[in-house]
Amino acid sequence: MPADYVRGLLITDDAAGETHVLTVDGVLGSTTYRPLRDAIIESALGCPLAVIVDVSGLDVPTPSAWAVFTSAQWQIGQWPDVPVILVCDHERGIKEIAHSAVARYMEVYPSVGDAAAAAERRPAPIVRRRARAELPRAAASPHLSRELMTDWLTAWSRPELIAVAKLVVTVFVENVLAHTQSPPSVRLECKGELVTISVEDGNSAAAIRKETSQRRLDDVSGLAIVAALCRAWGSLPTPSGKTVWASFGPENPLASE
C-alpha cells in the first residue's frame, strides 16, 4: 500500500479486485489540485476496471476545487477510457459533491466495497493486450522501439499496422530524446481493433503540435504527422512527468517497408 505525501495531501495507493483505489487525506486547494489530478491520471494508465477515489478524509474549502475529478475524467476519456468513481462515507461530503455538480458526471458510493462492486457489474470490457519496455536514453532507442513494434504486433497478428506504429513510436521516442533528459518508457496496447502507443518521460511540459507554416510545408512536425495519421492523440500529465499517446486502427495503415 504505497503512499505519497504531496503538498499537503496524503495519497494512498491500493487495490480492490480489478479496480485501483486512491485514498486521499488532506486539503484540496490551489496547490494540491494538480498533484491529485495527475495521480488519478497515472492510476488510470494501468487500465484497471475503474479508478476509485476515497475522498472521505478530504477537506475541500473551495467548492470549485471538486472539479479536479471531472478534469481528470475528461483527460482520460479518450484513452485509456477508465471511469473515475468517488467514495465518501459521510453525509456532509456527499452533499458537497452533489452541490458541486460532480455527481452528474461520475458515480458516488458510501464505501470502497460498494464502488468496487459497481465497477465489476459494468459490461465486461474488451480484452486489452499490453506490452511495455524501458528504453535507454541513447541514440539507438528509436531503432529499438521500432523493433518492439514489429515484434509485438506480429505476435498479436496485427502486421498491417506495423508501419504506422513504427512511425508513431519513432516520433515519440525522438521527441523524448530531443526535449527531455529522461529515458523513454514505451507501451503498446491492443483493444479490439484499436491500437494505442504511449511513451512516458520525466518532463512535465505537455507535448504540443507545432503549427505548419504555409510557406514551409517541408517543415512538418512529427506530432503533426501523428495527428494526420491517427484517430486521436494526446498528452497526459503524471506525477513523474507526462505520457504522450496515439490511437489508430484498420483505417490507418501505411505501406510496409
C-alpha positions in Angstrom: 0.0 0.0 0.0 2.4 2.8 -1.2 1.6 6.3 0.0 2.8 9.7 -1.1 2.6 13.0 0.8 2.3 15.7 -1.8 1.9 19.4 -0.9 -0.4 18.7 2.0 -2.2 15.6 0.5 -1.6 12.1 1.6 -2.5 9.8 -1.3 -2.5 6.1 -0.6 -2.5 3.7 -3.4 -4.2 0.3 -3.0 -6.3 -2.2 -5.0 -9.8 -3.8 -4.6 -10.3 -6.6 -7.1 -9.7 -5.4 -10.6 -10.1 -1.7 -9.6 -7.5 0.8 -8.5 -8.1 2.7 -5.2 -6.7 6.0 -4.2 -7.4 7.2 -0.6 -6.9 10.9 -0.3 -6.5 12.8 3.0 -5.7 16.5 3.5 -6.8 19.8 2.0 -7.7 20.2 -1.7 -6.9 23.6 -2.9 -4.8 25.5 -5.5 -1.5 23.8 -4.5 -2.9 20.3 -4.3 -5.3 20.4 -7.3 -2.8 19.4 -9.9 -1.0 16.7 -7.9 -4.3 15.0 -7.2 -5.4 15.2 -10.8 -2.1 13.8 -12.0 -2.2 10.9 -9.5 -5.7 9.9 -10.8 -4.5 10.0 -14.4 -1.4 7.9 -13.5 -3.6 5.4 -11.8 -5.8 5.1 -14.9 -2.8 4.4 -17.1 -2.6 1.0 -15.6 -6.0 0.3 -17.3 -8.0 -1.1 -14.3 -11.8 -1.5 -14.5 -12.1 1.8 -12.6 -10.1 4.3 -10.5 -11.9 4.6 -7.1 -11.1 7.7 -5.2 -12.0 7.7 -1.5 -12.5 11.3 -0.5 -13.9 10.7 3.0 -10.8 12.3 4.6 -10.6 15.2 2.0 -11.2 18.8 3.1 -12.4 21.0 0.2 -12.8 24.6 1.4 -13.5 26.0 -2.1 -16.4 24.1 -3.8 -15.0 24.7 -7.3 -12.0 22.5 -6.4 -14.2 19.4 -6.7 -13.8 19.9 -10.4 -10.4 18.2 -10.2 -12.3 14.9 -10.6 -14.2 15.8 -13.7 -10.9 17.3 -15.1 -9.1 14.0 -14.6 -12.1 12.1 -16.1 -12.1 14.4 -19.1 -8.4 13.9 -19.8 -8.6 10.1 -19.7 -11.9 9.9 -21.6 -10.4 9.0 -25.0 -7.6 6.9 -23.6 -7.2 4.8 -21.5 -11.0 5.3 -21.1 -11.2 4.3 -17.5 -14.1 5.6 -15.3 -13.4 7.5 -12.1 -15.7 6.6 -9.1 -15.9 8.6 -5.9 -16.3 7.2 -2.4 -17.4 9.3 0.6 -18.6 7.8 3.9 -20.3 10.8 5.4 -23.3 12.9 4.5 -21.5 16.3 4.6 -19.1 15.2 1.9 -21.9 13.6 -0.3 -23.8 16.9 -0.1 -20.8 18.9 -1.1 -20.2 16.6 -4.1 -23.8 16.9 -5.2 -23.8 20.7 -4.9 -20.6 20.9 -7.0 -22.3 19.0 -9.9 -19.5 16.4 -9.9 -22.1 13.7 -9.2 -23.7 14.5 -12.6 -20.6 13.1 -14.3 -19.5 10.2 -12.0 -20.9 7.8 -9.5 -20.5 8.3 -5.8 -20.8 5.5 -3.2 -20.6 5.3 0.6 -17.8 2.6 0.7 -15.0 1.2 -1.4 -16.6 -2.2 -1.4 -19.8 -0.7 -3.0 -17.8 1.2 -5.6 -15.7 -1.9 -6.5 -18.9 -4.0 -6.8 -20.5 -1.4 -9.1 -17.3 -1.3 -11.3 -17.4 -5.1 -11.6 -21.1 -5.0 -12.6 -20.3 -2.9 -15.6 -20.4 -4.7 -19.0 -17.3 -6.8 -19.5 -14.6 -4.6 -21.1 -12.9 -5.6 -24.4 -9.8 -7.6 -23.6 -6.7 -5.5 -23.7 -3.3 -6.8 -24.7 -0.4 -4.7 -23.3 3.4 -4.8 -23.6 5.9 -2.4 -22.1 9.6 -1.7 -22.3 12.0 0.7 -20.7 14.5 2.1 -23.2 17.8 3.7 -22.5 18.5 7.4 -23.2 20.6 6.5 -26.2 20.7 7.1 -30.0 19.8 3.5 -30.6 16.4 3.8 -28.8 14.3 4.9 -31.8 15.6 1.8 -33.7 14.9 -0.4 -30.6 11.4 1.0 -30.3 10.6 0.1 -34.0 11.8 -3.4 -33.4 9.5 -3.7 -30.4 6.5 -2.6 -32.5 7.3 -5.2 -35.1 7.7 -8.0 -32.6 4.6 -7.2 -30.5 2.2 -6.5 -33.4 3.4 -9.7 -35.2 2.8 -11.7 -32.1 -0.7 -10.1 -31.9 -1.5 -10.8 -35.6 -1.7 -7.1 -36.5 1.1 -6.9 -39.1 -0.9 -4.4 -41.2 -0.4 -1.8 -38.5 3.4 -2.3 -38.1 4.4 0.5 -40.5 2.2 3.2 -38.8 3.2 2.0 -35.4 6.9 2.3 -36.2 6.4 5.9 -37.5 4.4 7.0 -34.4 6.8 5.4 -31.9 9.8 6.9 -33.7 8.3 10.4 -33.4 7.5 10.0 -29.7 10.9 8.5 -28.7 12.9 11.0 -30.7 10.9 13.8 -29.0 11.8 12.4 -25.6 15.5 12.3 -26.6 15.4 15.8 -28.1 13.4 17.6 -25.5 13.9 15.9 -22.1 16.7 14.5 -20.0 14.9 11.2 -19.2 14.9 7.8 -20.9 11.7 6.8 -22.8 9.2 4.2 -21.5 7.3 2.6 -24.4 3.9 0.9 -24.1 1.8 -0.7 -26.8 -1.9 -1.7 -26.2 -4.3 -3.5 -28.4 -8.1 -3.3 -27.5 -10.3 -4.8 -30.1 -9.4 -3.2 -33.5 -7.8 -0.2 -31.8 -4.0 0.0 -31.2 -2.5 2.6 -28.9 1.1 3.6 -28.5 2.2 5.6 -25.4 5.6 6.9 -24.4 6.3 8.2 -20.9 9.1 10.6 -19.9 10.1 12.6 -16.9 9.4 16.1 -18.3 6.1 17.7 -17.2 5.9 20.0 -20.2 3.0 18.9 -22.4 3.6 17.7 -25.9 2.5 20.4 -28.3 1.9 20.1 -32.0 3.9 22.7 -33.9 1.8 24.6 -36.5 3.0 24.2 -40.1 3.7 27.4 -42.0 2.0 27.7 -45.4 5.4 28.8 -46.7 7.3 25.9 -45.2 5.2 22.8 -46.0 8.5 20.9 -45.9 8.9 21.8 -42.2 6.2 19.5 -40.8 6.5 18.5 -37.2 6.4 14.9 -36.1 3.3 15.4 -34.0 1.5 16.9 -37.0 2.2 13.7 -38.9 1.0 11.7 -36.0 -2.2 13.8 -35.8 -2.8 13.3 -39.6 -2.3 9.5 -39.4 -4.1 8.5 -36.2 -7.6 8.6 -34.9 -6.6 10.6 -31.9 -3.5 11.6 -29.8 -2.9 13.4 -26.6 -0.5 14.3 -23.8 -1.4 13.3 -20.2 0.3 14.8 -17.1 1.5 12.4 -14.5 3.2 13.0 -11.1 6.6 12.0 -12.6 6.2 13.8 -16.0 3.9 13.0 -18.9 2.6 10.3 -21.2 2.1 11.0 -24.9 -0.2 8.6 -26.7 -1.8 8.0 -30.1 -4.5 5.5 -31.2 -5.1 4.1 -34.6 -7.0 1.3 -36.3 -7.6 -0.6 -39.6 -8.3 2.7 -41.4 -4.8 4.0 -40.6 -2.4 1.6 -42.5 0.8 2.6 -44.2 2.6 0.7 -46.9 5.1 -1.7 -45.4 8.8 -1.1 -46.0 
